[in-house]
Amino acid sequence: MSEPVSEPAVEAEKLDAADALRGARDAFVLDDVVYLDGNSLGALPAVVPGRIEDVVRRQWGELRIRSWEESGWWTAPERIGDRIAPLVGAAAGQIVVGDSTSVNVFKALVAAVRMAGDGRDEILVDATTFPTDGYIAGSAARMTGCALRPVAPAEVPAALGGRTAAVLLNHVDYRTGRLYDLPALTAAVHEAGAYAVWDLCHSAGALPVGLDAHGVDLAVGCTYKYLNGGPGSPAYLYVRRELQDRFDSPLPGWNSHAEPFGMRTGYEPASGAPRGRVGTPDILSLLALEAALEVWDGVSVDAVRAKSLALTDFFLKCVAAYVPEGRVECLTPRAHEERGSQIALRCDDADDVMKRLIERGVVGDFRAPDVLRFGFTPLYVGFADVERAACVLAETLT
Ligand SMILES: *Cc1c(COP(=O)(O)O)cnc(C)c1O
């Protein structure tokens, strides 16, 4: 006698058959593990190894110094920025790729305070932020003579005032997966005459951001999560076009000079996106990222968002069907407009539970003290994966 097939398993099959993004999975190197950690390190796009081989052996090995021109190395930070731009709703010419997110938070925040000018001496920071943003904001505040005020994102509108210089916010909370209202919060910050700096690490590549449409001033994000750029791949910095001439970088390296090869003593900033550069670009990582971004050719971010919500809805449904009542508590909002592309479940012994899940081929991650985090990357996660993850979770918990 064959095993009875559960209702969720039947539904998973139907959902997979109707999935418009189903073919995108073939662009990745995956095995039969259910990989739900793409919000920490995206999977490897199949095109990357061959490209890196060419970059190393031919561009570096044979062309050597000529590659700065002939292989387009010198212009890579802005070229790749323009490749990311449509994914975050930005027109070309406003994004530069390089450095880590932490470093770009520093550049953006100090530049925002400098733009805000005299009399504005307070920085608001998301009190629940990914820690690095908070640490950097603390240092930026000390350097610029500002007070740093941690506030819950919902309290930001009430905390804004005539002294507010800049507000640093996370678009999606890395722990709970809560999505914040970027248009409304940005508008509130502007109403107060301050500047909004958004960290897009957990939203870019998972949902529409609309940087230009919502008048965001500055934004940063990493490329190794939903953008699959590889471990430690360089981050990006967005400076709204109208602000580019006023962007006064606290790290004015020679790469951001108007004439880098003029080798002059005096600093004169480049115009446009290159002003956000610092030193020599990390070409190997940059070009791995550039290859990785090819998986987005012909993919609409709206379709990605629709599938992301369907995946997380379905995961919650499977968890409700399989996991004993009360064993886990969902920390991620049920409302679509408040949900990113992950589900966070609070659970006793979460650390140990995640270890056992990973042993059984379901890879998510653990965030202290008691959170199981499952990231859903619509380009390569399917509905049968989701059903299997919930099923293994239930078995692990009972
Ligand atoms: C992942 C993440 C970072 C990572 O910063 P790095 O400098 O790349 O290590 C920063 N902020 C947020 C919100 C993140 O989710």
The ligand as an ORCA input file, in Angstrom:
! r2SCAN-3c Opt
* xyz 0 1
  C      23.439     41.377      5.939
  C      23.284     42.757      6.443
  C      24.385     43.614      6.584
  C      25.753     43.097      6.317
  O      26.749     44.072      6.312
  P      28.193     43.706      5.783
  O      28.955     44.948      5.900
  O      28.023     43.197      4.384
  O      28.728     42.600      6.621
  C      24.145     44.915      6.980
  N      22.900     45.358      7.245
  C      21.830     44.544      7.139
  C      20.455     45.069      7.407
  C      21.988     43.227      6.753
  O      20.941     42.418      6.666
*
